[in-house]
Amino acid sequence: MAELTLQEYQFHDMKLTWLRGADKLTDAGTLFGPVPKVVWSRYYPTNDANMMAELTDPILIQYKGKIT
């Protein structure tokens, strides 16, 4: 299992904490729809099945000590 790393940002009474989510594969055609593959494939590589790595890293928001 990968090491859990957190990054925080404090702003006045608000604290943002980036949490480690899941790495998953998504069908790139579904994600980009009608946009031609030649346009986005330079920045988002895919495997042979046209699947693209997608990160799902949530952000925990705390305002005045309460989770919102």
C-alpha positions as CSV (number, residue, x, y, z in Angstrom):
1,M,0.0,0.0,0.0
2,A,1.3,3.5,-0.9
3,E,2.3,5.9,1.9
4,L,-0.5,8.3,2.9
5,T,0.6,11.9,2.4
6,L,-1.4,15.0,3.3
7,Q,-0.9,18.6,2.4
8,E,-2.6,21.4,4.3
9,Y,-3.4,25.1,3.6
10,Q,-4.5,27.4,6.4
11,F,-6.4,30.6,5.5
12,H,-8.0,32.7,8.3
13,D,-10.5,30.4,10.0
14,M,-10.4,27.8,7.1
15,K,-8.2,24.8,6.8
16,L,-8.0,22.8,3.5
17,T,-6.5,19.3,3.7
18,W,-5.7,17.4,0.5
19,L,-6.3,13.7,1.0
20,R,-5.1,10.8,-1.0
21,G,-7.8,9.2,-3.0
22,A,-7.9,6.3,-5.5
23,D,-6.1,6.0,-8.8
24,K,-8.5,4.5,-11.4
25,L,-8.7,3.9,-15.1
26,T,-11.5,5.7,-17.1
27,D,-12.6,5.3,-20.7
28,A,-11.1,8.4,-22.3
29,G,-13.7,8.5,-25.0
30,T,-16.4,8.8,-22.4
31,L,-14.5,11.5,-20.6
32,F,-13.7,13.7,-23.6
33,G,-16.8,12.9,-25.7
34,P,-16.7,14.7,-29.1
35,V,-13.3,16.2,-28.6
36,P,-10.9,14.5,-31.1
37,K,-8.3,12.2,-29.5
38,V,-5.5,14.0,-31.4
39,V,-6.3,17.1,-29.3
40,W,-6.1,15.7,-25.8
41,S,-3.9,12.6,-26.2
42,R,-0.7,14.7,-26.0
43,Y,-1.5,15.6,-22.4
44,Y,-3.4,12.5,-21.3
45,P,-1.9,9.3,-22.5
46,T,-4.0,6.1,-22.8
47,N,-3.3,2.4,-22.8
48,D,-4.2,-0.1,-25.6
49,A,-7.8,-0.2,-24.4
50,N,-8.2,3.6,-24.6
51,M,-8.2,3.8,-20.8
52,M,-6.7,6.8,-19.1
53,A,-5.4,7.1,-15.5
54,E,-7.6,9.4,-13.4
55,L,-6.9,10.6,-9.9
56,T,-9.6,11.2,-7.3
57,D,-8.0,13.2,-4.5
58,P,-10.7,14.8,-2.3
59,I,-10.2,18.0,-0.3
60,L,-11.3,18.1,3.3
61,I,-12.6,21.6,4.2
62,Q,-12.7,22.7,7.8
63,Y,-14.2,26.1,8.8
64,K,-13.8,27.3,12.4
65,G,-12.9,23.8,13.4
66,K,-16.0,22.2,11.8
67,I,-15.9,19.9,8.8
68,T,-18.1,21.3,6.0
